[in-house]
Amino acid sequence: MIALPHLSSQLAVNVLDAQSLLAAFGVLGVGVVMFAETGLLIGFFLPGDSLLFTAGLLCTGTADRGVKLSLAPLLVAAVVGALAGSQCGFLLGRRAGGALLARSRSPRLHEGAGRAEELLERYGFAKAIVLARFVPVVRTVLNPLAGALGVPTRTFTLWQVVGGLVWSVGLTLAGYALGSSVPNIDKYLLPVIGLIVVVSLIPLVPEVLRSRRAAKAKEARG
């Protein structure tokens, strides 16, 4: 029988807060969130980057949060969730086409779909699939979009595995390494997570600048 305090903590979990998710569900929560964020359009708002980093940090036992995770099970849960979710999203997109996105009324989700389609067109399948892993929302919508656009299954699977491994393992180990080397790092957790989000957007900066130059050149010719 589940203890009442533990049950109430799970019911009160804040799905937008990485620490709240980890305190309530631990390693299992990481796998579920990874699957939902990368495989289901309704999971686009989930904190994937910050969750992986925070989970890695909590494996060191240096953060005073009352939560201690084990690194090996955490890495397995993160990788399985990320890879299975991405493949599921692709298969859903292959079957349902654009109907999944058409039913959504979220401006943020549609904006992410536009960015995902632009990545596929400009960078090609392989590079776009890997880069999308590091961009919030885009990593959610690119998978079904790739399926809807007819990206070959073998190509998608290969590169989503590459991107998924680098993303999930890389961020988790980054949190673990920082927690192991910097005393009281949990006091600076919010700024560090903000930095992670900024860094995740860096791959898109050259593309944004290139698009602006192209737009200006088109206006000059017009």
N, C-alpha and C positions, 0 to 999 in steps of 0.2 A: 504494500500500500504506500502511495506517495505521500510524504510528509506535507502537511498543510502549508508551512512557510515556503517550502520549495515550489509547490504548485502555484502559490500566489505570486511568487517571483517570476515564474514562467508566463503567467497570464498578464503580468504587468510589463513585460519586456517591450523595449522601444526598438523597433526593427530598423530605425534609422541610425541607431547608435551602436557602434561596434562593440564597445565594452559591455553594454547591456545584453546584446546577443550572446556574447561569449560567457557572461556570468550565468545566463539562463540555460544555455544549451551546450556549451563547451565545444569540443571537436566536432560532434555531430552537427551542430548548428553551422559550422563553417562549410561542411560538405553540402548541406541543404541550400545555404545561401548562394554558394558558387553555382549550383545547378540552376536555381531559380533565376539568378541574375543573367546567366549566359544562355539559358535554354527557354525561358518563358518571358514573353513581353511584359507581363505584369510585374516582373522583378527588376525593371530598369532603374528603380529608385534605390535599390539596396546598396549598402556601402562596401562594395567588393574590395577596393584597394585598401581602405582603412582597416577592414576586417582582417585581411591577410597580414598586414603589417602589425596590427595590435596583437593578433594571435601569436605571431612569432615572438613578439616582445614578452608576452606572458609565459612563454616557455622557459624564459631565463629565471623566473622567480624573483626578479629584482623589482618588479612593479608592485606597489602596495595596493592591490585591487582585490585581494581575497580569492583570486583565480590563478590556478597553476595548471598549465597544459603540458602535454608531452609532445616533443618535436616530431618524432617518427609518425605517430598516428595522425598528427595534424597535417603533415605533408601528404600523407596518403589520402585523407579526406579532401584536402584542397584540390589535389590533382584529379582525383576521380570525379569530384563534383564539377570542376571546371571543364574537363574533357567530355564527360557524359552530357552535361548541360548544353554545350556548344553543338554537339552532334545531334542532340534531340531538337534543338532549335532549327538546325539545318533541315532535318527531315520534316518537321512541321511546316517549314516554309516551302519545301518541295511539294507537299501534299495540298496545302491550303492556299499557296500562292500569295498574292497581295491582299487577300481578304482579311488576314490577321491585322495588318496595319490599318486597313481601311475602317475597321470597326472601332479603332481607338480614337478618342477625342483629345488625347494629350498632346499639346503643342510641342512639349519637350521630346516626346517620343518620335513625332514626325520630323522634328529638326534633326534628331539623331539618325533617322532613316535617310535623310538627305545627305548627311555627312558620310554615312556608310556607303551609299551608292556612289558618291563622288570619289571615295577612296578606291572602290573597286574599279571605277572607270580610269582613274589617273595612275594608279600604282600597279594595277594588275592584281590577279587573284592572290598570289602568294604573299606579296608584301602587304597588301591591304588586310588580309586575314590576320597576319601577325601583329601589325600596328594597331588594329582595332581593339585588341586585348587590353591596351593601355589607355583607352579613351572611354570614360564613363558614358553610359547610354549607347554609344556606338557599338561597344562589344555585345550589347544585348540585341540590337536590331540587325546587325550585320549577318548573323547566323541564319535567321529565317529569310532575310533578303537574298543572301547567297543562294539559298535553296530555290527561292522563287525565280531568280534570274538564270537558273540553270547552270550554276558553277558545277563542274564535274565532281562527283562524290569523292573520288580518289584524291583529287587535288585539294579539295576542301579539308578532308580528313587529315591528310599529311600536314598541312600548314596550320590547322587549328590545334593539332597536337603539339607542334613546335611552339607556337605562340602561347598555348595554354601552359606548357611546362615552364617556359621562361617567366611568364607572368606570375603564376601561382607559387612556384618554388622560389623565384627571385624575390618577390615581395615578402614572403614568409621568412626567408633566410636573412633578408635585410633587417627586418624587425628583430630577429634573434641576435644578429651580430651587433646591432646598435645597443640592444638591451644588455648584452654581455660586456660591452666595452665602455659604456657611458653610465656612470652612477646616477641614480635617481632620474633616469630618462623619462619616466612616466609623468614627471612634472611638466615636461615640454611636449607631451604627446600631441596636443591639438596643433601647435605650430608645425610639428614634424609631419603630421597627416596632411596639413595644408600644403606643405612643400611637395609631398608625394603627388597630390592632385595637380599641382602646377607642372611638375616634371612629366606627368603622364600626358600633358597637352603639348609638350615640346615637339613631338613628331609632326603635329599639324601646323606649326608656325610657318615653316617654309612654304607649305601649300597655301596658306592664307595669304602670305605676301605675294606669292606667284599669281594667285587669282586676282588680287588687287591690281598688280601691274598689268595683267591681261585686260582687266576691265578698263583701266585708264587708257591703255593703248587702243582699245576698241572705240572709246569715246573720242580720242584724238583723231582717229581715222574717219569717224562719223561726222 
